Amino acid sequence: MKWTAFTMDLSKIRKTAQNVRTMTKNLLILSLSTLLFFVFLGLGGYAQSYLRNSPISSMKGLAAQVSNDFFIDMIGLEIPQLNRERESTFSGENVFGFVFRLITDINPKDPKTLLAREVPGLGKMSATPIRGTSSSEPPQDYGPSPGGTDPQQGEGPQAPPPEPSPIPSPSPSPSSPPSQEAQTTQGKKVVLIYHTHYEESWVPELDITEADKAYDESMNITLVGKRLADKLEEYGVGAVDYSPEYKKTQADYSWYKSYKYSRSTVKEAFAAHPEINFVFDIHRDSLPRDKTTVTINGVDYAQVYFIIGQRNPDWQQNEQFAAGIHDKLEEKMPGLSRGIWGKSAHQGDAEYNQSLSPNSVLIEVGGPFNTLEESYRTADILAEVISEIYWNAEKVNAPAGTTSD
């Protein structure tokens, strides 16, 4: 009996020892995992401060990328008196649409997104809001309709573009262009304006009804680019407008190769004008009129989208550049900008030649149902804002004791 009791006690001791070893092993694994977690957390914090990432990559910048309506609705969850007579950001429909789109990359309000990954070019319409927008409607870029009469030929020869009629001064009103004695770039072309989709036009100007046929060889978006360049020159900022007709210069022309062609255009412009600092690819969007127009003090303006290609490894720098323009537009003309949107690798070109310059951004001015005059009005405001940003940057970069001329 004594031997049997001793054997049982030894078995318990072995079992206890095994439990202790198991607990020790688990404790070591947890300790090591915790250590690695904090090491990676520290490295991530160091990398963020070193790389100076865009505000959208940190909680500090969260406030910069969401709308006032979002904050009000969020606070309204706790303070019912803040609820307003409009659809809440957190309504069942909006929450379902957001989650469904996040999971499937399909917009329930736009059936065309069902085909986006199957039809070449259709995926270009997708975009993700980065900052400065309360809109759930992303910019769209469907391109000309295939087959039939070439939509890029429009409806035949067009009359010369009309000069816009006098525009009532909005409040706050844009400042008048400076006199000849004011600051100037002394003939240097520091701003490049070009057009990847140079034949994008407008339904009202072509006297047609179908948006996918709003393309023309003469009445097109290049007129808006020229207007922007001319206005910048009036503010003393040298600007050059490049508008090659790729259909005539490219033997193998394809609309889907447009950014390949325009990349060469940007490089040629840099070679001819090495002082270029700001780069703008001017487009018009494909959304309907109610999504691309804002009325300010009784005057209609073509709204703008800023598009950032996130396949560019340094896209945060381009986003910061666009944010400066967006913020100033909101100061002068609230509602004129529809915010900054990003496109990832599966959402169109997703680079937009923006890797060639940190101060490069694609700007969508209005849509196919806007008018040339409305687009001109917006170009005038853009010119004022861009010139202010340029001259402010010149003051900052000027050596101590000097002023920019």
C-alpha positions, -999 to +999 in steps of 0.1 A: +000+000+000+028+024+008+044+018-026+011+024-044+006+057-025+041+068-034+035+060-071+003+081-071+020+111-055+048+109-081+022+110-109+006+141-094+040+158-092+048+150-129+014+164-139+020+196-119+054+200-135+039+196-170+013+223-161+040+246-149+061+241-181+030+248-202+021+280-183+058+291-185+058+285-222+026+304-227+038+333-206+071+335-226+051+336-258+028+363-246+057+383-233+076+380-266+044+389-285+039+420-264+075+430-268+073+426-306+040+445-307+056+475-289+087+473-311+066+474-342+045+502-328+076+522-320+090+516-355+057+526-370+056+559-351+092+566-361+084+559-397+054+582-396+074+611-382+103+604-406+082+602-437+059+630-427+028+612-439-004+629-450-028+639-422-052+612-434-028+585-421-032+596-384-060+603-360-047+638-358-058+644-394-092+627-391-109+660-386-094+673-418-109+646-440-145+644-427-172+669-433-189+693-409-222+673-415-204+641-403-193+658-370-227+673-364-244+639-371-219+622-348-226+646-319-263+644-327-262+608-316-258+621-281-276+655-285-309+649-303-315+687-306-287+688-332-306+666-356-316+685-387-342+680-414-320+660-438-308+625-442-284+616-414-249+603-423-257+574-400-290+565-416-297+529-424-294+534-461-261+553-459-245+528-435-257+499-456-244+515-488-210+523-472-205+487-458-217+471-490-194+492-511-165+486-487-169+449-490-178+445-527-164+477-543-199+481-558-220+513-554-256+503-549-267+536-563-247+531-595-254+498-613-226+504-637-201+495-610-213+459-614-195+458-647-165+479-636-140+450-634-152+433-666-154+462-690-120+480-698-121+516-686-153+514-667-135+510-634-121+545-638-153+559-623-145+546-588-128+569-563-124+571-525-129+604-506-097+617-489-107+650-475-130+680-478-161+663-490-195+654-476-206+639-510-210+602-514-209+606-552-174+600-565-162+616-597-168+595-629-148+591-660-165+568-686-149+582-717-165+583-752-190+557-763-176+530-786-190+523-820-212+543-844-203+579-852-171+588-835-182+609-804-149+626-803-158+643-836-188+660-821-216+672-843-196+689-870-176+721-872-182+745-843-182+783-841-153+799-823-157+797-785-178+826-772-164+851-747-181+848-714-206+875-706-199+898-676-202+879-644-219+894-613-194+897-585-199+870-559-192+876-522-164+875-514-154+889-547-121+878-564-095+905-563-086+923-595-055+912-614-024+932-603-009+960-622+022+956-644+043+970-615+032+941-593+052+909-587+059+887-618+078+856-627+097+877-653+087+856-683+094+822-666+068+796-671+063+782-636+029+766-641+021+738-666-015+732-678-022+702-700-051+680-710-049+642-711-085+639-724-083+671-745-115+666-765-139+666-735-167+690-742-202+700-731-237+690-742-251+725-742-222+739-763-225+711-789-263+713-790-266+675-784-284+655-757-261+625-750-232+630-726-211+602-741-210+622-773-198+654-757-164+653-774-151+678-800-120+689-817-124+726-811-151+732-785-135+714-756-117+715-722-086+730-737-105+763-737-108+762-699-070+754-697-062+784-719-085+806-698-067+795-666-033+801-681-043+836-693-057+845-659-025+833-642-005+855-665-026+885-654-017+877-618+020+877-628+024+839-627+039+826-659+019+797-673+022+775-703-007+755-718+002+723-736-027+708-756-014+682-782-040+666-803-031+630-796-055+616-822-034+633-849+000+627-834-003+591-823-005+565-851-019+538-827-042+562-808-064+547-782-083+566-755-072+541-730-035+550-737-042+587-730-020+589-699+009+573-717+007+601-743+003+629-718+032+616-697+055+624-727+038+658-729+047+666-693+083+655-698+086+676-729+072+706-710+097+701-682+126+700-707+114+732-724+106+750-692+128+736-663+114+762-640+079+746-639+068+741-604+030+736-605+014+710-628-024+707-636-041+682-658-075+698-665-105+676-673-143+677-671-161+651-652-189+627-664-215+633-637-249+649-643-254+687-639-269+686-604-237+669-592-213+693-609-229+727-604-231+751-575-250+784-573-234+811-553-252+844-549-274+836-579-244+827-602-238+791-615-203+777-613-188+744-625-177+726-594-142+710-591-129+676-580-092+671-571-080+636-581-050+619-565-034+588-580-025+566-551-003+542-572+022+571-570+044+561-540+046+597-530+010+606-534+007+621-500+028+651-512+004+656-541-025+653-517-011+681-495-006+703-526-042+697-536-054+703-500-039+738-501-059+747-532-091+731-519-088+749-485-084+783-502-113+776-525-135+769-495-124+802-479-133+822-510-162+803-525-176+776-501-191+747-521-171+753-552-148+723-545-163+688-541-131+677-523-101+655-528-106+620-540-080+592-544-079+563-569-061+531-561-044+507-585-077+491-595-095+524-600-083+537-633-048+549-642-042+556-605-009+575-612-019+604-635+017+614-641+018+628-606+050+609-598+067+635-620+061+663-596+049+666-560+030+697-570+009+679-596-028+673-594-057+663-618-086+688-616-121+679-629-139+712-638-177+706-640-193+680-662-208+674-696-240+694-688-222+725-676-215+754-700-183+769-711-191+801-693-197+783-660-163+766-665-146+799-673-160+813-640-145+785-621-112+788-639-110+825-629-114+816-592-088+788-596-063+812-611-067+836-582-062+809-556-033+792-574-015+826-578-019+833-541-005+799-532+024+804-556+034+839-543+030+828-507+054+799-514+078+824-530+078+845-499+085+815-477+113+803-499+129+837-505+163+842-488+163+864-457+163+901-465+149+897-500+115+899-516+101+882-546+096+904-577 
